Amino acid sequence: MVKTTVLGLLAAVQSVADRVADALAGVGAVGAGCIVLALCLHVGAQAARGLGWHRALAACWPDVGRRRACAWYVCGAGLTGVLSARGGDAVRLALARRELPGSTWPALAGTAVVEAAAQLVVGLPTLALAVAIGVDAARPPSPVLVAGIAAAVAIGAILAVRSRRARGLLEELVRGCSALRHPRRDMSRIVGWQLAGRLLRFAAVGCFLHAFGLPDSLAAVVTVGVVYGSANVVPIPGAGTAASAGALLVALPAATGHSVDAGAVSALVIAQPLLLTAVGVTISLILLASSLGVRTPAALVRSGRALIAEPSSPTA
């Protein structure tokens, strides 16, 4: 059973490696340099956003270190390619809960709410620009989504009034949002780091476009950023790699005003997410092993499972 699993994993890795190699076949030395720079910029963007999250954490836990908070964030962000965005968030929150005294899941979730608010502030101009240049993938939330959020808030308010446990959860969530009480001291810095991260990610997108011989204008960068979720303004359920690829093949020529090489677009669609995922997972596993103090893959798997699967209380 174990041998079959290992062989299947090796076959999957070989298949992915072959796809990346085929996609990179036409990239020259300059293009390869641009890709390396793009990967560095992408990791730098994650680190910048991690420093922004540090400010949200520091509003509740003043003694939290910048390096630790940034490492937690980068570790979770690097795993989003295999665990989804919510899975990556769970990893970084679990790492923070493990080391921060008196931390609870609702309070840590509150810090994520603060970060999301800062992302919204930074992302709205990008959304407006995307709409102005005609990116079809940039759409406001649907009425159904807005109604669902409003209903969830109403139900939460009712439960908070009637249930002591729900009130405790809400109080912890509000505690995690402490940075919102100090716009100048905390929120301005969080927004600043989010803006830095957004610019670094757009620079990474521009390097990827240049590497594959595609237009690297502002319109093209914003288009690819929105389609791939780099703008991170409005979550689009079910927008996986295939859906993003299809949207990009249509949106990029429309935004740039002229046709583009379909082969280059296909190569970009294949190589960019796979390279980002490979680099992100590698960095995340190194950081995770360092944080958990393990040295073998088996110990890392056991510690990772224990990290998430901990007993919880109403405010745990």
C-alpha positions as CSV (number, residue, x, y, z in Angstrom):
1,M,0.0,0.0,0.0
2,V,2.8,2.4,1.0
3,K,4.8,1.4,-2.0
4,T,1.9,2.0,-4.4
5,T,1.3,5.5,-2.8
6,V,4.9,6.4,-3.1
7,L,5.0,5.3,-6.8
8,G,1.8,7.2,-7.5
9,L,3.3,10.4,-5.9
10,L,6.5,10.0,-7.9
11,A,4.5,9.6,-11.1
12,A,2.5,12.7,-10.3
13,V,5.7,14.7,-9.6
14,Q,7.2,13.5,-12.9
15,S,4.1,14.5,-14.8
16,V,4.2,18.0,-13.3
17,A,7.9,18.3,-14.0
18,D,7.4,17.3,-17.6
19,R,4.6,19.9,-18.0
20,V,6.8,22.6,-16.6
21,A,9.7,21.6,-18.7
22,D,7.6,21.7,-21.9
23,A,6.2,25.1,-20.9
24,L,9.7,26.5,-20.3
25,A,11.2,25.0,-23.4
26,G,11.0,28.3,-25.4
27,V,12.2,30.5,-22.6
28,G,15.7,31.8,-23.1
29,A,18.3,32.9,-20.6
30,V,16.7,36.4,-20.2
31,G,13.4,34.8,-19.7
32,A,14.8,32.4,-17.1
33,G,16.2,35.3,-15.2
34,C,12.9,37.1,-15.3
35,I,11.2,34.0,-13.9
36,V,13.7,33.8,-11.0
37,L,13.1,37.5,-10.3
38,A,9.4,36.9,-10.4
39,L,9.6,34.1,-7.9
40,C,11.7,36.3,-5.6
41,L,9.2,39.2,-5.9
42,H,6.3,36.8,-5.2
43,V,7.9,35.5,-2.0
44,G,8.7,39.2,-1.1
45,A,5.1,40.0,-1.5
46,Q,4.1,37.3,0.9
47,A,6.6,38.5,3.4
48,A,5.3,42.1,3.1
49,R,1.7,40.9,3.8
50,G,3.1,38.9,6.7
51,L,4.5,42.1,8.2
52,G,1.1,43.6,7.8
53,W,-0.5,40.7,9.7
54,H,2.1,41.2,12.4
55,R,0.6,44.6,13.2
56,A,-2.8,43.0,13.5
57,L,-1.4,40.4,15.9
58,A,0.6,43.0,17.9
59,A,-2.6,44.9,18.7
60,C,-3.6,41.8,20.8
61,W,-0.3,40.3,21.6
62,P,2.3,43.1,21.8
63,D,5.2,40.8,22.4
64,V,4.8,38.9,19.1
65,G,8.0,39.1,17.0
66,R,8.0,40.3,13.4
67,R,10.1,37.4,12.2
68,R,7.9,34.8,13.8
69,A,4.6,36.4,12.5
70,C,6.1,36.8,9.1
71,A,7.3,33.1,9.1
72,W,3.8,31.9,10.1
73,Y,2.2,33.9,7.3
74,V,4.7,32.8,4.6
75,C,4.4,29.2,5.7
76,G,0.6,29.3,5.3
77,A,0.6,31.3,2.1
78,G,3.0,28.9,0.5
79,L,0.7,26.0,1.1
80,T,-2.4,27.6,-0.5
81,G,-1.5,26.0,-3.8
82,V,-2.2,22.5,-2.3
83,L,-4.5,23.3,0.6
84,S,-6.5,26.2,-0.8
85,A,-6.5,29.7,0.6
86,R,-8.6,28.7,3.6
87,G,-6.2,25.8,4.3
88,G,-3.2,28.1,4.2
89,D,-5.0,30.4,6.6
90,A,-5.6,27.5,9.0
91,V,-1.9,26.6,9.0
92,R,-0.7,30.1,9.9
93,L,-3.4,30.6,12.5
94,A,-2.6,27.2,14.0
95,L,1.1,28.1,14.2
96,A,0.3,31.4,15.9
97,R,-2.1,29.7,18.4
98,R,0.7,27.3,19.3
99,E,3.0,30.0,20.4
100,L,0.9,33.1,21.4
101,P,-0.1,33.0,25.1
102,G,-3.8,33.3,25.7
103,S,-4.6,33.0,22.0
104,T,-7.9,31.5,20.7
105,W,-9.2,30.5,17.3
106,P,-11.9,33.3,17.3
107,A,-9.3,36.0,18.3
108,L,-6.9,34.8,15.6
109,A,-9.7,34.8,13.1
110,G,-10.3,38.4,14.1
111,T,-6.8,39.3,13.0
112,A,-7.6,37.7,9.6
113,V,-10.7,39.9,9.4
114,V,-8.5,42.9,10.0
115,E,-6.1,41.8,7.2
116,A,-9.1,41.2,4.9
117,A,-10.3,44.7,5.6
118,A,-6.9,46.1,4.6
119,Q,-6.8,44.0,1.5
120,L,-10.2,45.4,0.5
121,V,-9.0,49.0,1.0
122,V,-6.0,48.3,-1.2
123,G,-7.9,46.1,-3.7
124,L,-10.7,48.4,-4.6
125,P,-8.6,50.8,-6.7
126,T,-7.3,47.7,-8.6
127,L,-10.9,46.5,-9.1
128,A,-11.9,49.9,-10.4
129,L,-8.9,49.9,-12.8
130,A,-9.7,46.4,-14.0
131,V,-13.4,47.4,-14.7
132,A,-12.2,50.5,-16.5
133,I,-10.0,48.6,-18.9
134,G,-12.7,46.0,-19.5
135,V,-11.5,42.9,-17.6
136,D,-14.5,40.6,-17.6
137,A,-13.2,38.6,-14.7
138,A,-13.5,41.7,-12.4
139,R,-17.0,41.7,-11.2
140,P,-18.6,42.9,-7.9
141,P,-20.1,40.4,-5.5
142,S,-23.4,38.9,-6.6
143,P,-26.6,39.8,-4.8
144,V,-26.8,36.3,-3.5
145,L,-23.4,36.5,-1.9
146,V,-24.2,39.8,-0.3
147,A,-27.5,38.4,1.0
148,G,-25.8,35.4,2.4
149,I,-23.3,37.5,4.3
150,A,-26.1,39.7,5.6
151,A,-28.0,36.6,6.8
152,A,-24.9,35.2,8.5
153,V,-24.3,38.5,10.3
154,A,-28.0,38.6,11.4
155,I,-27.9,35.0,12.7
156,G,-24.7,35.6,14.5
157,A,-26.2,38.7,16.2
158,I,-29.2,36.7,17.3
159,L,-27.1,33.9,18.7
160,A,-24.9,36.4,20.5
161,V,-27.9,37.7,22.4
162,R,-29.4,34.3,23.3
163,S,-26.3,32.1,23.8
164,R,-23.5,32.7,26.4
165,R,-21.2,30.5,24.3
166,A,-21.9,32.6,21.2
167,R,-21.2,35.8,23.1
168,G,-17.9,34.4,24.2
169,L,-16.9,33.6,20.6
170,L,-18.0,37.1,19.5
171,E,-16.0,38.8,22.3
172,E,-12.9,36.9,21.2
173,L,-13.5,37.7,17.6
174,V,-13.8,41.4,18.5
175,R,-10.6,41.2,20.6
176,G,-8.8,39.9,17.5
177,C,-10.0,43.0,15.6
178,S,-8.4,45.4,18.1
179,A,-6.3,47.0,15.3
180,L,-9.5,48.5,13.9
181,R,-9.7,50.7,17.0
182,H,-6.5,52.4,16.1
183,P,-6.6,53.5,12.5
184,R,-3.5,55.7,12.6
185,R,-1.3,53.5,14.8
186,D,-2.2,50.1,13.4
187,M,-4.4,50.1,10.3
188,S,-2.3,52.6,8.4
189,R,0.7,50.3,8.7
190,I,-1.3,47.2,7.8
191,V,-2.7,48.9,4.7
192,G,0.8,50.1,3.9
193,W,2.3,46.6,4.0
194,Q,-0.7,45.3,2.0
195,L,0.0,47.9,-0.6
196,A,3.6,47.0,-0.8
197,G,2.7,43.3,-1.2
198,R,0.2,44.1,-3.9
199,L,2.8,46.1,-5.9
200,L,5.4,43.3,-5.5
201,R,2.9,40.8,-6.8
202,F,2.1,42.9,-9.8
203,A,5.8,43.3,-10.4
204,A,6.1,39.5,-10.3
205,V,3.3,39.2,-12.8
206,G,5.0,41.6,-15.1
207,C,8.2,39.6,-15.0
208,F,6.3,36.4,-15.8
209,L,4.7,38.1,-18.8
210,H,8.0,39.4,-20.1
211,A,9.6,36.0,-19.7
212,F,7.1,34.4,-22.0
213,G,7.2,37.2,-24.5
214,L,3.7,38.5,-23.7
215,P,2.7,42.2,-23.3
216,D,3.8,43.5,-19.9
217,S,1.8,46.7,-19.9
218,L,-0.2,47.9,-16.9
219,A,-3.4,46.6,-18.5
220,A,-1.9,43.2,-19.1
221,V,-0.5,43.0,-15.5
222,V,-3.8,44.0,-14.0
223,T,-5.6,41.5,-16.1
224,V,-3.4,38.6,-15.2
225,G,-3.4,39.7,-11.6
226,V,-7.2,39.8,-11.4
227,V,-7.7,36.5,-13.3
228,Y,-5.2,34.6,-11.2
229,G,-6.5,36.1,-8.0
230,S,-3.4,38.2,-7.4
231,A,-5.6,41.2,-6.9
232,N,-7.6,39.1,-4.3
233,V,-10.4,41.6,-4.3
234,V,-13.5,39.4,-4.8
235,P,-13.4,35.7,-4.1
236,I,-14.8,33.7,-7.1
237,P,-15.9,30.2,-5.9
238,G,-14.7,27.4,-8.2
239,A,-12.2,29.6,-10.0
240,G,-9.4,27.0,-10.2
241,T,-6.5,26.8,-12.5
242,A,-8.5,25.6,-15.5
243,A,-11.2,28.3,-15.1
244,S,-8.5,31.0,-14.6
245,A,-6.7,29.8,-17.8
246,G,-9.8,30.0,-19.8
247,A,-10.6,33.5,-18.5
248,L,-7.0,34.6,-19.2
249,L,-7.1,33.4,-22.8
250,V,-10.1,35.6,-23.4
251,A,-9.3,38.6,-21.1
252,L,-5.7,39.2,-22.0
253,P,-6.2,40.0,-25.7
254,A,-9.3,42.1,-24.8
255,A,-7.4,44.2,-22.3
256,T,-4.3,44.7,-24.4
257,G,-6.3,45.6,-27.6
258,H,-4.5,43.1,-29.9
259,S,-4.0,39.4,-30.3
260,V,-1.4,37.5,-28.3
261,D,0.5,34.3,-29.0
262,A,-1.8,31.4,-27.8
263,G,1.2,29.2,-27.3
264,A,2.9,31.7,-25.0
265,V,-0.4,32.2,-23.0
266,S,-0.7,28.4,-22.6
267,A,2.9,28.1,-21.4
268,L,2.3,30.9,-18.9
269,V,-0.9,29.3,-17.7
270,I,0.9,26.0,-17.1
271,A,4.2,27.3,-15.7
272,Q,3.3,30.2,-13.5
273,P,1.0,28.5,-11.0
274,L,3.1,25.3,-10.9
275,L,6.3,27.2,-10.3
276,L,4.7,29.4,-7.6
277,T,3.3,26.3,-5.9
278,A,6.6,24.4,-6.0
279,V,8.6,27.3,-4.5
280,G,5.8,28.1,-2.0
281,V,5.5,24.5,-0.8
282,T,9.3,24.1,-0.5
283,I,9.7,27.3,1.6
284,S,6.6,26.4,3.7
285,L,7.9,22.9,4.5
286,I,11.2,24.3,5.6
287,L,9.6,26.9,7.8
288,L,7.1,24.4,9.2
289,A,9.8,21.9,10.1
290,S,11.8,24.7,11.8
291,S,8.7,26.0,13.7
292,L,7.7,22.5,14.9
293,G,11.3,21.4,15.6
294,V,11.2,18.2,13.4
295,R,13.8,16.7,11.1
296,T,12.1,13.9,9.2
297,P,9.2,13.9,6.8
298,A,7.2,11.4,9.0
299,A,7.7,13.6,12.1
300,L,6.6,16.6,10.1
301,V,3.4,14.9,9.0
302,R,2.6,13.8,12.5
303,S,3.3,17.3,13.9
304,G,1.3,18.9,11.1
305,R,-1.8,16.7,11.9
306,A,-1.5,17.4,15.6
307,L,-1.2,21.2,14.9
308,I,-4.6,21.4,13.4
309,A,-6.4,18.6,15.2
310,E,-6.3,20.0,18.7
311,P,-9.3,19.9,21.1
312,S,-11.1,23.2,21.2
313,S,-13.4,24.9,23.7
314,P,-15.9,27.7,23.1
315,T,-13.1,30.2,23.0
316,A,-10.2,27.9,22.0
